[in-house]
Amino acid sequence: MNSLYSTLYLVAVLGLLLAAVVLSDSLYLRSPSGVLMLFGIGLFLSLGFLLFGHIRFDETPSGEPEENRLRS
């Protein structure tokens, strides 16, 4: 399973790099607003990875769920 994740990670990174190269050919991205947009997207992705990269979505809860005290 680890080899599958590493392969998918490699494909995703190479896909993003290829997309960046293809998008860099656009005249809009060569303007200051395009560069600012690319910087903002890169910052958003980087902060998202740093803040939420440790979360696993397939984990099962470790204990009993807490009861909702609002219901009686």
Backbone hydrogen bonds in HBPLUS format (Angstrom, degrees):
<---DONOR---> <-ACCEPTOR-->    atom                        ^
c    i                          cat <-CA-CA->   ^        H-A-AA   ^      H-
h    n   atom  resd res      DA  || num        DHA   H-A  angle D-A-AA Bond
n    s   type  num  typ     dist DA aas  dist angle  dist       angle   num
A0005-TYR N   A0001-MET O   3.14 MM   4  6.50 158.6  2.19 150.2 154.9     1
A0006-SER N   A0002-ASN O   2.94 MM   4  6.17 160.3  1.98 149.3 155.0     2
A0007-THR N   A0003-SER O   2.94 MM   4  6.01 150.1  2.03 139.0 147.2     3
A0008-LEU N   A0004-LEU O   2.90 MM   4  6.13 162.5  1.93 150.8 155.5     4
A0009-TYR N   A0005-TYR O   2.86 MM   4  6.00 154.4  1.93 146.1 153.6     5
A0010-LEU N   A0006-SER O   2.97 MM   4  6.11 156.8  2.02 141.4 147.4     6
A0011-VAL N   A0007-THR O   2.95 MM   4  6.20 160.3  1.99 151.3 156.5     7
A0012-ALA N   A0008-LEU O   2.91 MM   4  6.08 155.6  1.97 145.5 152.4     8
A0013-VAL N   A0009-TYR O   2.96 MM   4  6.18 163.1  1.98 152.5 156.5     9
A0014-LEU N   A0010-LEU O   2.95 MM   4  6.10 167.7  1.97 150.7 154.5    10
A0015-GLY N   A0011-VAL O   2.86 MM   4  5.91 150.3  1.94 141.8 150.8    11
A0016-LEU N   A0012-ALA O   2.93 MM   4  6.16 155.7  1.99 147.6 153.6    12
A0017-LEU N   A0013-VAL O   2.97 MM   4  6.22 159.2  2.01 151.0 156.6    13
A0018-LEU N   A0014-LEU O   2.91 MM   4  6.05 158.8  1.95 146.0 152.1    14
A0019-ALA N   A0015-GLY O   2.87 MM   4  6.03 155.9  1.93 145.6 152.6    15
A0020-ALA N   A0016-LEU O   2.93 MM   4  6.12 149.6  2.02 142.7 150.9    16
A0021-VAL N   A0017-LEU O   3.02 MM   4  6.31 151.5  2.10 145.1 152.4    17
A0022-VAL N   A0018-LEU O   2.96 MM   4  6.23 161.1  1.99 151.0 156.0    18
A0023-LEU N   A0019-ALA O   2.85 MM   4  5.99 159.7  1.89 147.7 153.8    19
A0024-SER N   A0020-ALA O   2.95 MM   4  5.99 135.1  2.16 136.0 147.3    20
A0025-ASP N   A0022-VAL O   3.32 MM   3  5.73 159.0  2.37 107.0 113.0    21
A0026-SER N   A0023-LEU O   3.08 MM   3  5.61 163.1  2.11 114.9 120.2    22
A0030-ARG N   A0027-LEU O   3.17 MM   3  5.20 148.5  2.27  98.6 108.1    23
A0031-SER N   A0028-TYR O   3.20 MM   3  5.56 163.7  2.22 109.6 114.5    24
A0034-GLY N   A0031-SER O   3.13 MM   3  5.23 121.0  2.49  99.6 114.0    25
A0035-VAL N   A0031-SER O   3.04 MM   4  6.36 156.8  2.09 155.8 162.3    26
A0036-LEU N   A0032-PRO O   2.99 MM   4  6.16 156.3  2.05 144.1 150.6    27
A0037-MET N   A0033-SER O   2.91 MM   4  6.10 149.3  2.00 139.6 148.2    28
A0038-LEU N   A0034-GLY O   2.95 MM   4  6.21 160.8  1.99 148.8 153.2    29
A0039-PHE N   A0035-VAL O   2.93 MM   4  6.13 154.4  2.00 146.2 153.7    30
A0040-GLY N   A0036-LEU O   2.92 MM   4  6.14 157.1  1.97 146.6 152.5    31
A0041-ILE N   A0037-MET O   2.96 MM   4  6.23 158.7  2.00 152.5 157.9    32
A0042-GLY N   A0038-LEU O   2.95 MM   4  6.09 162.2  1.98 146.9 152.1    33
A0043-LEU N   A0039-PHE O   2.88 MM   4  6.05 154.8  1.94 148.1 155.3    34
A0044-PHE N   A0040-GLY O   2.91 MM   4  6.05 156.8  1.96 145.7 152.1    35
A0045-LEU N   A0041-ILE O   2.95 MM   4  6.18 164.4  1.97 152.4 156.0    36
A0046-SER N   A0042-GLY O   2.94 MM   4  6.03 160.1  1.98 145.7 151.8    37
A0047-LEU N   A0043-LEU O   2.93 MM   4  6.03 167.2  1.94 150.6 154.2    38
A0048-GLY N   A0044-PHE O   2.96 MM   4  6.03 152.3  2.04 142.6 151.0    39
A0049-PHE N   A0045-LEU O   2.97 MM   4  6.16 153.6  2.04 145.3 151.8    40
A0050-LEU N   A0046-SER O   2.94 MM   4  6.22 159.7  1.99 148.9 154.7    41
A0051-LEU N   A0047-LEU O   2.85 MM   4  5.91 159.2  1.90 148.6 154.1    42
A0052-PHE N   A0048-GLY O   2.90 MM   4  5.66 158.8  1.95 142.3 148.8    43
A0053-GLY N   A0049-PHE O   2.88 MM   4  4.65 126.6  2.17 130.1 132.5    44
A0055-ILE N   A0052-PHE O   3.37 MM   3  5.65 160.7  2.41 108.1 113.6    45
